[in-house]
Every structure is written in C-alpha cells, then in structure tokens.
C-alpha cells in the first residue's frame, strides 16, 4: 500500500510539470523575442485538454503491481500474481496519469486586424476574456497564448 501511494505521488508530481496556462511561461521561452498580433475575441468556449500518457504512470503502476503481487503466496503463486499485478498496475497507472494531467481549458476564437481568424486553446488563466475584448496573440517557439491587450497611455509629448 505504501508503494502505491509513492507511485501515485510520483505521477501527480510529474503531471504538475505540464500546463497550457497562459500565465506560465516555459523556461526556454524566457528572454526570447515573441511575435505579437492584435486581435479581437469573437468567442470563447470551455474545453477539456485530454490527459497525457507518457508511460510513466504505466511503468510505475506495473512495477508497484508486480512487487505487491509477487509477495502473495508461495513461489509459483507469487509469480502468477506478480504478472497479473504488473498488468493491472500498469492499467491503473496509465489511468491515474491520464486523469491527473487532464486540464480544464478554453478555446478562444479571435479575428486579427487583417480579417483572418484564429483559434487558440489554452488553460484557464487569471484573466477572464469576453467576446469583443481587444487581445494580443503572443507566439514564442511555435506556441501561442492569448492575453488581454495592454492599455495604451496617451502620448504626453
């Protein structure tokens, strides 16, 4: 039981490393020039970003299941139950990883100043966007995020 809790904690901690939040910038994207485009929000709808299955959950669950199963009964029974435990553990580990990496998100459909339309899916951030809002699309390293357009102060000169 202790080992299962450790495995679950490992999967949860790895799941926390992955996000599509517009409020979280990846380390490799810091201090890089980004392309910025002005746009207007046309619509927003809630979506769910499916969880990942990197294999970490399956491997961890398989190892925990094999170890737990192999300690049951005698040598022959332990081997059989160990194999079954590994299979069941891998399935449970995959399910845990997929569910813990699932993310509630929004799909933001925008219209650029040139009339083109774009759609960006991102995790719910600290900003709440509404249809008609002026926004900017910030693209860095092939990833785009949508954020409210900064207010422009009048020129005092």
N, C-alpha and C positions, 0 to 999 in steps of 0.2 A: 504494500500500500504506500509506503514511504517513497519507493522508487517511482510509482505512478505520479505522485504529487510533484516530485522533482522533474519528471519528464514534462508534465503539464506546465510547470513554471518555466521551463526552457522554451517550450513552444510559444507561450504567451510573451515572453521577453523578446523572442525573435519577431513575433508579429508586431510588436510595438515599433520596430525599426522601419516599417514600411508605411508610408502615408501619401495621399494625394492632396493633402491640405494646402490651400493657398497661403497659409500662414507659416508653413515650414519650408525652408529653403535647404536644399541638399548642400553639403559641404563643398562639393566640387563646383557648384554654381555660384558660390560667393566670389565677389570681386571680378565677375565676368560681365562683359558688355551684353546687354539684352536688347532685343528688338521690342519696341513699344508701339502699339497701334491703338488709335482712338476708336471707340465703338459705342453703340447704344444697345442696351439689353432689350431684346424682343420678348423673350420668355424664359422662365425658369421652372424646372420640374424636379421633384425629388427622384433619385435613382439609388440603386444599391450596387456598389462595386463588389463583384464576386471575390471571395477569398482566394488566396494563392495556395498552391500545393507544391512547395519546393522539394518535398521529400523528407524534410527534417522531422516533421510530425510522424510520418510513417516509419522512418528508421528508428526514431526514439521509442515510439509505441511498440514496434516489433521487438526491440531489444528488451524493453521492460516486460513485455508479454512472454518472451522466451525465458527470461530469467525466472519470472514468477511461476511459469508453468513447469519448468524443469525441476523445481523444488517439490513438486507434488508426487507422492507415492514413491515406488521403487525406481530402479534404473530404467526399466522398459517403459513403465507408465510415465515417468518423468520426461523421457524423450518424446513420447507421443504428445503429451500435454504441452511440452515446451514448444513443439512445432505449431500446435493449434494456438497456443498463447501468442506466438510470434505473428501468426496471420491475423488473429483478432486484434492484437495490439497495434499492428500496422494500420488496419482499417480504422480503428478508433483514433489513432494518432493523426491520420490524414483528415478525419472529420473534425477533430479539435483544431488543427491548424487552419483548415478552411473557414471554420466558423469564427475563429478569433482574428482572422485577417480580413474578414468582410467589413465593409465600410459604408456608412450612410453618406451619400453624396448628392450633388445637384448637377443637372445638365443646364448650362447657360447658353442660350442661343442669342447671338449678337449680330448686329449689322454694322459693318465697317463704314467709314466715311465715303468710300468709293462705291457703296451699294452691295458689295459682296457680303454673304452671310457665313458665319462660322458657328460651330458648336464645340463647347469645351465641357468636359466632365471633370469635376474636382470635388474634393471632400468639402463638407460644410465648414466654413471658416468663421472668423469673428465678425465678418461683415455680412449683413443681410442685403441682398440685391433685389431690386424690383424692376419690372418692365418699365422702360423709359429712362432708367438710370444711365448716366454717362459713365463709361468704364474704360479701362485700358486693358489690352491683352499684352501680357509680358511674356515673351518667348525667350528661353535660355536653354541651350543644349537640346533643342528639339522638344522641350516640354513647355506648354503654355498654361498660364494661370490668368484668371480674370479678377481684377480688383477695381474698386471704385476710383474714378478719375479724380486726381487731386484738384482742389480748388485753385484757381489761378488768381493771384493777387494782382490788382491793377498796378500798372507801371507808374511809379511816382516821379519819374524824371521827365 
